[in-house]
Amino acid sequence: MKMSNVVPSALSVARHTYVAATIWVAPAALIKSAHLFERIGLATVGGSCGLYVAAALMRLENELFGSGWFILLMMLYGAFSFYIGIDLPGRPVQGATSRLPEERNRGTDAAQIFSAAGTFVAAIAAFLSVSMIVVDQVVSEGSIIVIACCWAIGSSLQIAAGSIARNGVLDDGGA
């Protein structure tokens, strides 16, 4: 098979798969199922981030950080924060046109900024934790504590974003 024919045939398969899926499954059920799987995937990523940061904290050889309950708590907190804080409901698309300050929805802006900042900070903390584990870096205790605090702050920002987005602040313009 020529390489030039691969892309069109792949697109053809994708189109027929989409048609078959929408014929047998109601579109609303398909979308709800896809959204559920997406949220479960986000929670899994958040839980693994919590696990990596907990593994980095275990290097401190403290009783609290080495307990199974503490590790489970960090995994659950990470899963909850990614589940709640990344996939925000009802975010209206805002164009590139400038708006007057009274026309902007401060609740939407706050939720989007908290979600983005929280995701970034938590992901960087998890990345640094994984790199410490994989490369077996010797890092000071203070650096490990800072990384764990950054992860906790990032996860908390995600939870705040999800709370802002889901508690009706978006509907009333933040007032």
C-alpha positions in Angstrom: 0.0 0.0 0.0 1.3 3.4 -0.9 1.9 5.9 1.9 -0.3 8.4 0.1 -3.3 6.0 0.4 -2.8 5.4 4.2 -4.2 8.7 5.4 -7.4 8.6 3.2 -8.1 5.0 4.2 -7.6 5.9 7.9 -10.0 8.8 7.6 -12.5 6.4 5.8 -12.2 4.0 8.7 -12.7 6.8 11.2 -15.8 8.0 9.4 -17.4 4.6 9.2 -16.6 3.9 12.8 -18.3 7.2 13.8 -21.4 6.4 11.7 -21.6 2.9 13.2 -21.2 4.2 16.8 -23.9 6.9 16.3 -26.3 4.4 14.7 -26.2 1.9 17.6 -25.8 4.3 20.5 -28.0 7.3 21.1 -25.8 10.5 20.7 -26.7 11.8 24.2 -25.7 8.5 25.8 -22.5 8.4 23.8 -21.5 11.9 24.8 -22.3 11.3 28.5 -20.3 8.1 28.5 -17.4 9.8 26.8 -17.5 12.6 29.3 -17.6 10.1 32.2 -14.6 8.3 30.8 -12.8 11.6 30.4 -13.5 12.6 34.0 -12.3 9.2 35.3 -9.1 9.6 33.2 -8.5 13.1 34.8 -9.1 11.7 38.2 -6.6 8.9 37.5 -4.0 11.4 36.4 -4.6 13.4 39.6 -4.3 10.4 41.7 -1.0 9.4 40.1 0.3 12.9 40.6 -0.5 12.6 44.3 1.2 9.2 44.4 4.4 10.6 42.9 4.5 13.5 45.3 3.8 11.1 48.2 6.7 8.9 47.0 9.0 11.9 47.0 7.9 12.8 50.5 8.7 9.2 51.6 12.3 10.1 51.1 12.1 12.3 54.2 11.8 9.1 56.3 9.2 10.6 58.5 6.5 8.3 60.0 3.7 10.5 58.8 4.8 10.7 55.2 5.6 7.0 55.0 2.2 5.7 56.2 -0.2 4.1 53.8 -3.0 6.3 54.9 -1.1 9.5 54.1 -0.3 8.2 50.6 -3.9 7.2 50.0 -5.1 10.6 51.2 -2.7 12.4 48.8 -3.9 10.2 45.9 -7.6 10.8 46.7 -7.0 14.6 47.1 -5.1 14.6 43.7 -7.9 12.6 42.1 -10.6 14.9 43.5 -8.8 18.0 42.4 -8.2 16.9 38.8 -11.8 15.5 38.6 -13.3 18.8 39.9 -10.9 21.4 38.6 -10.0 20.7 35.1 -13.2 20.0 33.2 -15.2 23.1 34.2 -18.9 23.2 33.2 -20.4 25.9 31.1 -17.4 28.0 30.2 -18.6 30.4 27.5 -16.1 31.0 24.8 -14.8 34.5 25.0 -13.5 36.0 21.8 -10.4 38.0 21.3 -12.4 41.2 21.2 -11.8 43.5 24.1 -14.8 44.0 26.4 -15.7 46.6 28.9 -14.9 45.5 32.5 -18.7 45.4 33.4 -19.3 43.0 30.5 -16.8 40.4 31.7 -17.9 37.6 33.9 -15.4 37.7 36.8 -16.5 34.2 38.0 -15.6 32.7 34.6 -12.3 34.5 34.6 -11.4 33.4 38.2 -12.4 29.8 37.5 -10.4 29.6 34.3 -7.3 31.3 35.9 -7.5 29.1 39.0 -7.9 25.9 36.9 -5.0 26.8 34.6 -2.7 27.9 37.4 -3.6 24.9 39.6 -3.1 22.4 36.8 0.3 23.9 35.9 1.6 24.0 39.4 0.4 20.5 40.3 1.8 19.1 37.1 5.2 20.7 37.6 5.4 19.4 41.2 4.5 15.9 40.0 7.0 16.2 37.2 9.8 17.2 39.6 8.8 14.3 41.9 8.9 11.8 39.2 12.3 13.1 38.0 13.6 12.8 41.6 12.5 9.2 41.7 13.5 8.1 38.2 16.9 9.8 38.2 17.4 9.0 41.9 18.5 12.6 42.6 19.6 13.6 46.1 17.5 16.6 47.0 17.4 18.6 50.2 14.5 18.1 52.6 13.5 21.7 52.1 13.2 21.2 48.3 11.0 18.1 48.8 8.7 20.1 51.2 8.5 23.0 48.7 7.5 20.6 45.9 4.9 19.0 48.1 3.5 22.4 49.1 3.4 23.5 45.4 1.4 20.3 44.6 -1.0 21.0 47.5 -1.5 24.6 46.4 -2.0 23.6 42.8 -4.5 20.9 43.7 -6.3 23.4 46.0 -6.5 25.9 43.2 -8.1 23.3 41.0 -10.7 22.5 43.7 -11.4 26.2 44.1 -11.9 26.6 40.3 -14.3 23.7 40.3 -16.2 25.1 43.2 -16.5 28.6 41.6 -17.6 27.1 38.3 -20.2 24.8 39.9 -21.7 27.0 42.6 -23.5 29.5 40.3 -20.9 32.2 40.4 -20.7 32.0 36.6 -24.4 32.7 36.2 -24.7 35.9 38.1 -21.5 37.6 36.9 -19.6 37.2 40.1 -21.8 39.6 42.1 
